């Protein structure tokens, strides 16, 4: 049985976003599949996701994130800003 450790309720969505690994890398496309006050779940087909990254939401808002888990091309991250 899986235990839900989320501290806030997530809302399902399907939003385009950009993910950036460091200040010198180019932003890359990704899709947010759910979001909450504390974090999000993303689909991105990149072999390496660093532990800290920046995501640009479709609203233009930038958020600093910490990688929480990864399974294949899906991963979860918590907001750290």
TIRO-2110 file (N, C-alpha, C; in Angstrom, 1 decimal):
// TIRO-2110
0.8, -1.2, 0.0, N, 1, A
0.0, 0.0, 0.0, CA, 1, A
0.9, 1.2, 0.0, C, 1, A
0.6, 2.2, -0.9, N, 2, A
1.3, 3.4, -1.0, CA, 2, A
0.8, 4.4, 0.1, C, 2, A
1.7, 5.1, 0.7, N, 3, A
1.4, 6.1, 1.7, CA, 3, A
1.5, 7.5, 1.0, C, 3, A
0.4, 8.3, 1.1, N, 4, A
0.5, 9.7, 0.6, CA, 4, A
1.2, 10.6, 1.6, C, 4, A
2.4, 11.1, 1.2, N, 5, A
3.2, 11.9, 2.1, CA, 5, A
3.0, 13.4, 1.7, C, 5, A
2.1, 13.7, 0.8, N, 6, A
2.0, 15.1, 0.4, CA, 6, A
1.4, 16.0, 1.5, C, 6, A
1.9, 17.2, 1.6, N, 7, A
1.4, 18.1, 2.7, CA, 7, A
0.3, 19.0, 2.1, C, 7, A
0.1, 19.1, 0.8, N, 8, A
-0.9, 19.9, 0.2, CA, 8, A
-1.5, 19.1, -1.0, C, 8, A
-2.8, 19.3, -1.2, N, 9, A
-3.5, 18.6, -2.3, CA, 9, A
-3.0, 19.0, -3.7, C, 9, A
-2.8, 18.0, -4.5, N, 10, A
-2.4, 18.3, -5.9, CA, 10, A
-3.6, 18.4, -6.8, C, 10, A
-3.4, 19.2, -7.8, N, 11, A
-4.5, 19.4, -8.8, CA, 11, A
-3.9, 18.9, -10.2, C, 11, A
-4.6, 18.0, -10.8, N, 12, A
-4.2, 17.5, -12.1, CA, 12, A
-4.3, 18.6, -13.1, C, 12, A
-3.3, 18.6, -14.1, N, 13, A
-3.3, 19.6, -15.1, CA, 13, A
-2.5, 19.0, -16.3, C, 13, A
-2.4, 19.7, -17.3, N, 14, A
-1.5, 19.4, -18.5, CA, 14, A
-1.1, 20.7, -19.0, C, 14, A
0.0, 21.2, -18.5, N, 15, A
0.5, 22.5, -18.8, CA, 15, A
2.0, 22.4, -19.4, C, 15, A
2.2, 23.2, -20.4, N, 16, A
3.5, 23.2, -21.0, CA, 16, A
4.4, 24.1, -20.1, C, 16, A
5.7, 23.8, -19.9, N, 17, A
6.6, 24.5, -19.1, CA, 17, A
8.0, 24.4, -19.7, C, 17, A
8.9, 25.1, -19.1, N, 18, A
10.3, 25.0, -19.5, CA, 18, A
11.1, 24.7, -18.2, C, 18, A
12.1, 23.8, -18.4, N, 19, A
13.0, 23.4, -17.3, CA, 19, A
14.4, 23.8, -17.7, C, 19, A
15.1, 24.4, -16.7, N, 20, A
16.5, 24.8, -17.0, CA, 20, A
17.4, 24.3, -15.9, C, 20, A
18.5, 23.8, -16.3, N, 21, A
19.5, 23.2, -15.4, CA, 21, A
20.7, 24.1, -15.3, C, 21, A
20.7, 25.0, -14.3, N, 22, A
21.8, 26.0, -14.2, CA, 22, A
21.6, 27.2, -15.0, C, 22, A
22.4, 28.2, -14.8, N, 23, A
22.2, 29.5, -15.4, CA, 23, A
22.8, 29.5, -16.9, C, 23, A
23.7, 28.6, -17.2, N, 24, A
24.3, 28.6, -18.5, CA, 24, A
23.6, 27.7, -19.5, C, 24, A
22.6, 26.9, -19.1, N, 25, A
21.9, 26.0, -20.0, CA, 25, A
20.7, 26.6, -20.6, C, 25, A
20.3, 26.1, -21.8, N, 26, A
19.1, 26.6, -22.4, CA, 26, A
17.9, 25.9, -21.8, C, 26, A
16.8, 26.6, -21.7, N, 27, A
15.5, 26.0, -21.2, CA, 27, A
15.0, 24.9, -22.2, C, 27, A
14.5, 23.9, -21.6, N, 28, A
14.0, 22.7, -22.4, CA, 28, A
12.5, 22.5, -22.1, C, 28, A
11.8, 22.0, -23.1, N, 29, A
10.4, 21.8, -22.9, CA, 29, A
10.1, 20.6, -22.0, C, 29, A
9.0, 20.8, -21.2, N, 30, A
8.5, 19.7, -20.4, CA, 30, A
7.0, 19.9, -20.2, C, 30, A
6.3, 19.0, -19.6, N, 31, A
4.9, 19.1, -19.3, CA, 31, A
4.6, 18.8, -17.8, C, 31, A
3.9, 19.7, -17.2, N, 32, A
3.5, 19.5, -15.8, CA, 32, A
2.2, 18.8, -15.8, C, 32, A
2.1, 17.7, -15.1, N, 33, A
0.9, 16.9, -15.0, CA, 33, A
0.1, 17.1, -13.8, C, 33, A
0.7, 17.5, -12.7, N, 34, A
0.0, 18.0, -11.5, CA, 34, A
0.8, 18.9, -10.7, C, 34, A
0.1, 19.7, -9.9, N, 35, A
0.8, 20.8, -9.2, CA, 35, A
0.1, 21.0, -7.9, C, 35, A
0.8, 21.5, -6.9, N, 36, A
0.3, 21.8, -5.6, CA, 36, A
1.1, 23.0, -5.0, C, 36, A
0.7, 23.5, -3.8, N, 37, A
1.5, 24.6, -3.3, CA, 37, A
2.9, 24.2, -3.0, C, 37, A
3.2, 22.9, -2.8, N, 38, A
4.5, 22.5, -2.4, CA, 38, A
5.4, 21.9, -3.5, C, 38, A
4.8, 21.6, -4.6, N, 39, A
5.6, 21.0, -5.7, CA, 39, A
4.8, 20.6, -6.9, C, 39, A
5.4, 19.8, -7.7, N, 40, A
4.7, 19.4, -9.0, CA, 40, A
5.3, 18.0, -9.5, C, 40, A
4.5, 17.5, -10.5, N, 41, A
5.0, 16.3, -11.2, CA, 41, A
5.2, 16.7, -12.6, C, 41, A
6.3, 16.2, -13.2, N, 42, A
6.7, 16.7, -14.6, CA, 42, A
7.0, 15.5, -15.4, C, 42, A
6.7, 15.6, -16.7, N, 43, A
7.1, 14.7, -17.7, CA, 43, A
8.1, 15.4, -18.6, C, 43, A
9.3, 14.8, -18.7, N, 44, A
10.4, 15.4, -19.5, CA, 44, A
11.3, 14.2, -19.9, C, 44, A
11.6, 14.1, -21.2, N, 45, A
12.5, 13.0, -21.6, CA, 45, A
13.9, 13.4, -21.7, C, 45, A
14.6, 13.6, -20.6, N, 46, A
16.0, 13.9, -20.5, CA, 46, A
16.6, 12.9, -19.7, C, 46, A
17.8, 12.4, -20.1, N, 47, A
18.4, 11.3, -19.3, CA, 47, A
18.9, 11.7, -17.9, C, 47, A
19.3, 13.0, -17.7, N, 48, A
19.7, 13.4, -16.4, CA, 48, A
18.9, 14.6, -16.0, C, 48, A
18.4, 14.5, -14.8, N, 49, A
17.7, 15.6, -14.1, CA, 49, A
18.6, 16.0, -12.9, C, 49, A
19.1, 17.1, -12.8, N, 50, A
19.9, 17.5, -11.6, CA, 50, A
19.1, 17.6, -10.3, C, 50, A
19.7, 17.6, -9.2, N, 51, A
18.9, 17.6, -7.9, CA, 51, A
18.3, 19.0, -7.7, C, 51, A
18.8, 20.1, -8.3, N, 52, A
18.3, 21.4, -8.2, CA, 52, A
18.1, 22.0, -9.6, C, 52, A
17.0, 22.5, -9.9, N, 53, A
16.7, 23.1, -11.2, CA, 53, A
15.7, 24.2, -11.1, C, 53, A
15.5, 24.9, -12.2, N, 54, A
14.5, 26.0, -12.3, CA, 54, A
13.4, 25.6, -13.3, C, 54, A
12.2, 25.8, -13.0, N, 55, A
11.1, 25.5, -13.9, CA, 55, A
10.3, 26.8, -14.2, C, 55, A
10.0, 27.1, -15.4, N, 56, A
9.2, 28.3, -15.8, CA, 56, A
7.8, 27.8, -16.1, C, 56, A
6.9, 28.2, -15.3, N, 57, A
5.5, 27.8, -15.5, CA, 57, A
4.9, 28.5, -16.7, C, 57, A
3.7, 28.0, -17.2, N, 58, A
3.1, 28.7, -18.4, CA, 58, A
2.7, 30.1, -18.1, C, 58, A
2.6, 30.5, -16.8, N, 59, A
2.2, 31.9, -16.4, CA, 59, A
3.5, 32.8, -16.5, C, 59, A
4.6, 32.2, -16.7, N, 60, A
5.9, 33.0, -16.7, CA, 60, A
6.6, 33.0, -15.4, C, 60, A
5.9, 32.4, -14.4, N, 61, A
6.5, 32.4, -13.0, CA, 61, A
7.7, 31.4, -13.0, C, 61, A
8.8, 31.8, -12.4, N, 62, A
10.0, 31.0, -12.3, CA, 62, A
10.0, 30.4, -10.9, C, 62, A
10.2, 29.1, -10.7, N, 63, A
10.3, 28.4, -9.4, CA, 63, A
11.6, 27.5, -9.3, C, 63, A
12.3, 27.7, -8.2, N, 64, A
13.4, 26.8, -7.9, CA, 64, A
12.8, 25.5, -7.4, C, 64, A
13.4, 24.4, -7.8, N, 65, A
12.9, 23.1, -7.4, CA, 65, A
14.0, 22.1, -7.0, C, 65, A
13.6, 21.1, -6.2, N, 66, A
14.5, 20.1, -5.7, CA, 66, A
13.9, 18.8, -6.2, C, 66, A
14.6, 17.9, -6.9, N, 67, A
14.1, 16.6, -7.4, CA, 67, A
13.8, 15.8, -6.2, C, 67, A
12.6, 15.2, -6.1, N, 68, A
12.1, 14.3, -5.0, CA, 68, A
12.2, 12.9, -5.4, C, 68, A
11.8, 12.5, -6.7, N, 69, A
11.8, 11.2, -7.1, CA, 69, A
11.7, 11.2, -8.7, C, 69, A
12.1, 10.0, -9.2, N, 70, A
12.0, 9.9, -10.7, CA, 70, A
11.8, 8.4, -11.1, C, 70, A
10.8, 8.3, -12.0, N, 71, A
10.5, 7.0, -12.6, CA, 71, A
10.4, 7.2, -14.1, C, 71, A
11.4, 6.7, -14.8, N, 72, A
11.4, 6.9, -16.3, CA, 72, A
11.5, 8.4, -16.7, C, 72, A
10.5, 8.8, -17.5, N, 73, A
10.5, 10.2, -17.9, CA, 73, A
9.6, 11.1, -17.0, C, 73, A
9.0, 10.5, -15.9, N, 74, A
8.3, 11.3, -15.0, CA, 74, A
9.1, 11.5, -13.7, C, 74, A
8.9, 12.7, -13.1, N, 75, A
9.6, 13.0, -11.9, CA, 75, A
8.8, 14.0, -11.0, C, 75, A
9.0, 13.9, -9.8, N, 76, A
8.3, 14.8, -8.8, CA, 76, A
9.4, 15.8, -8.2, C, 76, A
9.0, 17.0, -7.9, N, 77, A
9.9, 18.0, -7.4, CA, 77, A
9.2, 18.8, -6.4, C, 77, A
9.9, 19.3, -5.4, N, 78, A
9.3, 20.2, -4.4, CA, 78, A
9.9, 21.6, -4.7, C, 78, A
9.0, 22.6, -4.4, N, 79, A
9.5, 24.0, -4.6, CA, 79, A
10.4, 24.3, -3.4, C, 79, A
11.5, 25.0, -3.7, N, 80, A
12.4, 25.4, -2.6, CA, 80, A
12.6, 26.9, -2.5, C, 80, A
11.8, 27.6, -3.3, N, 81, A
11.9, 29.1, -3.2, CA, 81, A
10.8, 29.7, -2.4, C, 81, A
END
